[in-house]
Amino acid sequence: MFARHGTGPVAALRALASQVHPVFMLPVVASSLLGAALAGPFSVGLAALHVTAAFFALYVAHVTDGYVDFHVRGEDDDHPLTARGCRLALTGASVCFFACVAAIGWLVDLPAALLTLPGWLIAVNHAPQLDTNPVGATVGYPLGISVALLGGYYVQTRWLSATVLALAAVFLVVLSGIKVIDDAQDYDYDRSIGKRTVAVAVGPERARLTAYALMSAGMVGVVGLAALLPGVPPSTALSAVVFGAVALIARRAEPELATMLLIRGSYLFLAVLVVGVWFRPLS
């Protein structure tokens, strides 16, 4: 029913678990928690509820991507889930997501629920629609992370401050730069099937320049926020230093290695931001 390889409950669970990708889920979860941390003393229960909603939205995205790329487009060589297994997994994860959204609406308010909803909308539309053009392919995942930050903050405060809106914009810019590098890994294949990523649209070299321009702009933005906004502790500027160092190392690497380094760098970037906001060591 679920697994293409093997039978029985163990094979089914293994196939379902294969769609949990920690590398891509961790930044979204961390962004939700960062939003809660920016709010000050926060409700652990509400934070956990929003993180759970974000998790299921990402699970929906991963299953949808696999289903479209393997079962619909035939682009991938293999996929752990059957077509029916994908549909059942999508249904189950969506039910769990909307249960979380309903709980957020009940415990917080309707705007909190509506601010959580875009995570699922981006997830179900990424592979069928968003990844068919350079803008959608680039900003879909970063936009999901920015929305997770805003939602994590709003469920605690019931409003959005200038600080959290500015940080969400920084995340969108920086992570879009990383996504451009990530997509460049598949330049030859994407070009052969007519998939228009930024690298296909403008060429690998211009795509690389665009990516580093976006990441540089994001780092300048973090430093500016730390200097100008009272809600952003000065220590958060260290996140720009940490990520900037990783970006310099990745600058001359091939797309695959550069992506690996930049994704790990984004983890450090988020970690330093969380520590800076939560502990305020230089305040």
Solvent accessible surface area in square Angstrom, and as a share of the most:
residue,aa,sasa,rsa
1,M,134,0.60
2,F,46,0.19
3,A,16,0.13
4,R,91,0.33
5,H,108,0.48
6,G,52,0.50
7,T,132,0.77
8,G,42,0.40
9,P,106,0.67
10,V,99,0.57
11,A,7,0.06
12,A,19,0.15
13,L,120,0.60
14,R,153,0.56
15,A,5,0.04
16,L,44,0.22
17,A,60,0.47
18,S,39,0.25
19,Q,7,0.03
20,V,55,0.32
21,H,67,0.30
22,P,93,0.59
23,V,54,0.31
24,F,80,0.33
25,M,9,0.04
26,L,91,0.45
27,P,5,0.03
28,V,6,0.03
29,V,32,0.19
30,A,20,0.15
31,S,0,0.00
32,S,2,0.01
33,L,78,0.39
34,L,1,0.00
35,G,0,0.00
36,A,1,0.01
37,A,9,0.07
38,L,23,0.12
39,A,27,0.21
40,G,25,0.24
41,P,137,0.86
42,F,62,0.26
43,S,49,0.32
44,V,113,0.65
45,G,52,0.50
46,L,34,0.17
47,A,5,0.04
48,A,52,0.41
49,L,36,0.18
50,H,5,0.02
51,V,29,0.17
52,T,51,0.30
53,A,0,0.00
54,A,11,0.08
55,F,63,0.26
56,F,45,0.19
57,A,3,0.03
58,L,21,0.10
59,Y,22,0.08
60,V,0,0.00
61,A,16,0.12
62,H,19,0.09
63,V,0,0.00
64,T,9,0.05
65,D,40,0.20
66,G,9,0.09
67,Y,51,0.20
68,V,13,0.08
69,D,26,0.14
70,F,40,0.17
71,H,59,0.26
72,V,94,0.54
73,R,79,0.29
74,G,56,0.54
75,E,39,0.17
76,D,62,0.32
77,D,148,0.76
78,D,73,0.38
79,H,11,0.05
80,P,46,0.29
81,L,0,0.00
82,T,35,0.20
83,A,31,0.24
84,R,135,0.49
85,G,0,0.00
86,C,0,0.00
87,R,122,0.45
88,L,67,0.33
89,A,8,0.06
90,L,39,0.19
91,T,83,0.48
92,G,35,0.34
93,A,6,0.05
94,S,19,0.12
95,V,96,0.55
96,C,52,0.31
97,F,1,0.00
98,F,84,0.35
99,A,61,0.47
100,C,12,0.07
101,V,17,0.10
102,A,66,0.51
103,A,33,0.25
104,I,1,0.00
105,G,23,0.22
106,W,219,0.77
107,L,98,0.49
108,V,10,0.06
109,D,36,0.18
110,L,120,0.60
111,P,67,0.42
112,A,1,0.00
113,A,8,0.06
114,L,100,0.50
115,L,38,0.19
116,T,8,0.05
117,L,46,0.23
118,P,37,0.23
119,G,17,0.16
120,W,53,0.18
121,L,78,0.39
122,I,25,0.13
123,A,3,0.03
124,V,38,0.22
125,N,60,0.31
126,H,29,0.13
127,A,1,0.01
128,P,53,0.33
129,Q,112,0.50
130,L,55,0.27
131,D,8,0.04
132,T,71,0.42
133,N,61,0.31
134,P,31,0.19
135,V,105,0.60
136,G,6,0.06
137,A,2,0.02
138,T,9,0.05
139,V,46,0.26
140,G,2,0.02
141,Y,51,0.19
142,P,1,0.00
143,L,70,0.35
144,G,14,0.14
145,I,0,0.00
146,S,5,0.03
147,V,18,0.10
148,A,8,0.06
149,L,0,0.00
150,L,25,0.13
151,G,1,0.01
152,G,1,0.01
153,Y,15,0.06
154,Y,23,0.09
155,V,4,0.02
156,Q,38,0.17
157,T,38,0.22
158,R,137,0.50
159,W,146,0.51
160,L,57,0.28
161,S,15,0.10
162,A,70,0.54
163,T,17,0.10
164,V,0,0.00
165,L,87,0.43
166,A,26,0.20
167,L,1,0.01
168,A,6,0.05
169,A,54,0.42
170,V,12,0.07
171,F,2,0.01
172,L,54,0.27
173,V,47,0.27
174,V,0,0.00
175,L,18,0.09
176,S,6,0.04
177,G,0,0.00
178,I,11,0.05
179,K,32,0.14
180,V,2,0.01
181,I,3,0.01
182,D,30,0.16
183,D,18,0.09
184,A,16,0.12
185,Q,71,0.31
186,D,75,0.39
187,Y,43,0.16
188,D,111,0.57
189,Y,98,0.37
190,D,9,0.04
191,R,155,0.57
192,S,87,0.56
193,I,71,0.36
194,G,54,0.52
195,K,47,0.20
196,R,120,0.44
197,T,1,0.00
198,V,23,0.13
199,A,0,0.00
200,V,30,0.17
201,A,36,0.28
202,V,66,0.38
203,G,20,0.19
204,P,61,0.38
205,E,127,0.57
206,R,170,0.62
207,A,1,0.01
208,R,51,0.18
209,L,130,0.65
210,T,58,0.34
211,A,0,0.00
212,Y,34,0.13
213,A,62,0.48
214,L,52,0.26
215,M,4,0.02
216,S,63,0.41
217,A,56,0.44
218,G,2,0.02
219,M,20,0.09
220,V,107,0.62
221,G,26,0.25
222,V,1,0.00
223,V,73,0.42
224,G,27,0.26
225,L,24,0.12
226,A,12,0.10
227,A,80,0.62
228,L,145,0.72
229,L,45,0.22
230,P,126,0.79
231,G,30,0.29
232,V,4,0.02
233,P,2,0.01
234,P,72,0.45
235,S,2,0.01
236,T,0,0.00
237,A,25,0.19
238,L,87,0.43
239,S,0,0.00
240,A,9,0.07
241,V,103,0.59
242,V,48,0.28
243,F,0,0.00
244,G,22,0.21
245,A,51,0.39
246,V,23,0.13
247,A,13,0.10
248,L,131,0.65
249,I,123,0.63
250,A,0,0.00
251,R,118,0.43
252,R,205,0.75
253,A,15,0.11
254,E,127,0.57
255,P,36,0.23
256,E,128,0.58
257,L,86,0.43
258,A,0,0.00
259,T,7,0.04
260,M,88,0.39
261,L,44,0.22
262,L,0,0.00
263,I,23,0.12
264,R,113,0.41
265,G,0,0.00
266,S,3,0.02
267,Y,47,0.18
268,L,84,0.42
269,F,4,0.02
270,L,8,0.04
271,A,51,0.40
272,V,35,0.20
273,L,1,0.00
274,V,46,0.26
275,V,74,0.42
276,G,2,0.02
277,V,5,0.03
278,W,117,0.41
279,F,139,0.58
280,R,101,0.37
281,P,80,0.50
282,L,112,0.56
283,S,97,0.63
